[in-house]
Amino acid sequence: MNAQTLPDIAAQASRQALALDWVGMCGIALPIMFEGQRINAKADAGVSLDDGEARGIHMSRLYLALERLESETLSPTLIRGVLQQFLDSHEGLSNNAYLKIAAEILLKRPALISPLSGWKSYPIQISASLKQGVFHVELSVDVSYSSTCPCSAALARQLIQQQFVDDFASKHLDYETVLEWLGSTQGIVATPHSQRSNAKIRLQLNELINDLPFTQIIDQAEAALGTAVQTAVKRADEQAFALANGQNLMFCEDAARRLHRALKLNLAINGFEVQVIHAESLHAHDAVAHTSWNWIAE
């Protein structure tokens, strides 16, 4: 039996004529090329089924079109080409094509003081569509950082001040005694609480940009926040991180505003939406802030 004699059930007419917004596959395992790295990804690929009389689409054609992503460096131009291939292979059936790619990129990050370095993983996502000939692409990336609560820092300082009064109010002060007190748990009776925090950044690219500036966005976000989580560290790095946290107190509102100001200066971005989440160490719930600029919802 040759291929020409095999039944094609998808080509049969539907008994319930109705167009569908999206038909395709989710969670397709896929290797992609990004900045010289070959990384594992998951793809969702689909098209609209605008011919309501058609029983279904040809999903294998979508799957085969994704092969281009295995060997070519990921870019908006490549993604648009794949979406166009989706439509070309469904001529007469579909007017709109969709592709979502989720992966994790690895960036090597240096320690703050020592010569150590280590790899950090950043979850990314690319959501693209080609609808009635209009191409649209959104990028998403998660950036982890540390945040020290300004309120708890102020309360800790007040307790330290009160302890100082209790210990030295009726004593003659001398340098050595105070220095020893400052380095002891007897003196530093309280510390502020910090939490691992996460910035979820979604952005829409300038249509003139033909790359995916994930590394640039990550660098920009981490510089604005000032306390990106670390990889390999020595004690000197840990101390530098403690200093950065102590001089960089922020509520979730502060973090959202910092990211807003930084991202707005990036000429590669047409619009963005940011959510920051501070996973509270004091409370059993999280503190969250949202901000956006020139964001056009799809």
N, C-alpha and C positions, 0 to 999 in steps of 0.2 A: 504494500500500500504506500503510495507516494503522498507528499504533502498536499498536492492538489485535490486529493480525494478525501482528506480528513475533514470532518464536519467542523464548521465555524459557527458555533451557537451565538457568539456575540454579534454576528452579522444579521441575525434574525430580527424581525421587527418586534418591538415590545408590545405586549398585550395591554399595557397601561401607559399610554403615550403621555410622557411628562419629562420636561427638561430638568437636569440636575446641575447644581452649582459646582460641585467638586466630586470627581471620581478618581481614584488612584490607589497608591500604596503608601503605607507609613512604616517607618523603622527599617528602611533598607540599609543593610551594612555596606559601607562604601569607603575605600581609601581615597583621600584627597591630597593634593599638593598645595602646601601653604608655606611661603617664605623658605623654600628649600627643604621643608620637612614633609615627610609622608605620614599623615596622621589618620587615625580611625575616625570615622564619622557615621552618623545615621541620617538618612535622607527621607523626606516625605515628598512624593512626586504625584502630581495630579493635573487633570484638565477639567474644564466644564464639559458637560454633555448637553449641548444646545439643541441637538436633534432629538427631540422627545420621542420620535418613532423608533430610534435605534435602541437595541436591547442593552448594549454596553460599549465600552471603549476597548482598545487593544493595549492592555497593561504591559505586555512584553515590550512594546515599542518604547514606552517610557523607560523601562528598565535598561534597554540597550542604549538609549540616548545618554544615560548617565555615565557610560564608559569613558566619555571625553574627560570627565573630572578626574580620572585615575592618573592621567599622564601630563595634563596641562596645568600650569599654575593657576590657582583660583583667582578670578577677577570678575568684575561686573560684565565685561564683554563676553567672557566664557559662559557665565551663567545665562546671559541673554540668549546666546547661541543655543544652549541646551533647551531653554524654554521655547525658542522658535522651532527647534527640532520636534519637540512635543506636539506643537500645533501642525507642523508640516505632515507629521505622520498620522494626524487625525483630521485632515482636511475634510470639510463638510460635516464633521461631528462637533468640533470644539472651536470656540473663539478665545478662550482664556486658558492660560497655563500657570502652574504654580510649582514652586520648589522651595523646600525648607531644609537646611543643612545644620545639624547640631554636632559639635565636636568639642575637644579640649586642646588648646595649644599650650606648649611648654616653652617658657622663657627662662633663661638662666639669669639669676639675680645675684649681684654681689652683696656681701655683708656690709654693715655700716662702717666698721672700723678695720677689722681683720681682713686678710687676703682671701678668706673663704668665699665660696659661692655655691649656689644650689639651684635646683629647678623648681619653678612654680607652675602650677596648672591653672589655666584660666578657661572656664566654660564660655564658649562662643556660640552664636547662632546667626544664620543668614536666612532671611525670608525674602523671597523674590516672586514677582508676578509679571506676566505679560498679558494685559487685558485690553482687548480691542486695539492692539498695537502700541499701547502705552506701557513702558517698562518701569517697574518700581522695585527698589531694593532697600531693605532695612537690615541693620547690623545690631546685634546684642552682645554684651559682654558683662561678666560678673567680676568685680574687683574686691578682694578682701582686705580689710585694714583693721587697726586697733583704734578704739575710741575710749577716752577717759572722761568720765562725767564731771563737768565743771561744778555741779552742785556738791557732789561727794568730795571733791577736792577742797572746796571752801569749808565744808563741815569738818574734814580731817585737819585742816590748818587751824581751825578754831580750837579743836581738842588739844592740838600740840601747844598752842599758845596758853591754854588753860593749864596744861601740865607744867609748862615753864613757870607760870605764876606760882603754882603749888610748890614746885621744887626750889625756886630761887627768890621768892618774894622777900624773905627775911635773911637772905644770905649775901655775902659779898661775892660779886662775880669775878671770876678770873678766866682767862682765855682757855687754858687747858681743861678746866672743869666743864665749861660750856661745850667745847669741842667734843669731849667724851660723851656728854649728854646727847648731843645731836646725832652721834653714831650708835646710840643704844635704843633698844626697844622700850626702855624706861622713858626716854624722851619722845621718840617718834611713836606715839601710842596709837595712831590711826593712819590708814592709807586710803586713798580714793579707789573706787572700783573702776575697772576697765572691762571692756567686752570686745570679743571678736565681732566685727561688723562687716556688712556687705553692701556694695553699691551695684545696683542692677541698671545698666545703661543701655538704652535703645536709641538708635540714631538713624537718620535718613541722610544718605550721601548726596553731595553736590553731583549733579548729573555729568559734570566735566571730569570727575575723578574716575580713573580706571584701575584703582587698586582697592584693597580692603585694608584700611589703616588700623587694624586691631592693635598692633604693637604701639603705634603712636598714641592711640586713645588711652591705652592702659598706662603708658608712661605719663601722659598728661594728667590722668585721674590720680595716680599715686603721688605725683608731685603736689597736686592741689590738696590732697588729704594729709600728706606728711608723715603718716604712720602705717605704711603698707606692712602686712605681715611678712616675716622673715623666713629664710630657709636655714642654711647652716650658720651657726653663730658660736663665738667664743664669749667669755664673760665681758670683754670690752664692748662687744656688739650689743649684748643684753643691757649693759649699763647705758649705752648710747640710745637704745630703744626706750628705756625708762625715761631718759632725759627728754627725748622727742615727745613722748606721751605727756610728760609733765608740763612741757612748754606749748602743748598743742591740744588743750582741753576743748572738747566739742560735744554739743548736743547733736542729735540727728538733723535738726534744723540748720546748724552751722555747716555740717558736711554737705547737705543738699545745696546750700548757697555757694559753697566753694566750688563744687562741681559745675553748677550752673554757670558761674562766671568763667571758669576755665574752658568749658566746652564751647561756649558762645564765641570764643576767640578763634576757634578752629575753622579755617576757611573750607575744609573738606566736608563740613557738616551743614546741611540745610535746616535741620531741626532735630530735636532730641526730647527724650522723656527719661527721667531718672527717678529711681526709688532707692532710698537708703534705709537699711535695716540695722538697728543696733540691738543685738541679742542680749538683752539686759542680764546682768549678773545679780542685780538687786531684786528685780521682779521676775515673775514667772511668765511674763508677756514681753513682747518686743516693742521698741520705740521705732516709729516709721515716719518718713517724710517723703513727699513727692514734689517734683518740679518739672517743668517742661518749657520749651521754647520753640515756637514756629512748628509745632507738631501737627502733622496732617494724618489723621487716622485713616487707614485703608478701609 
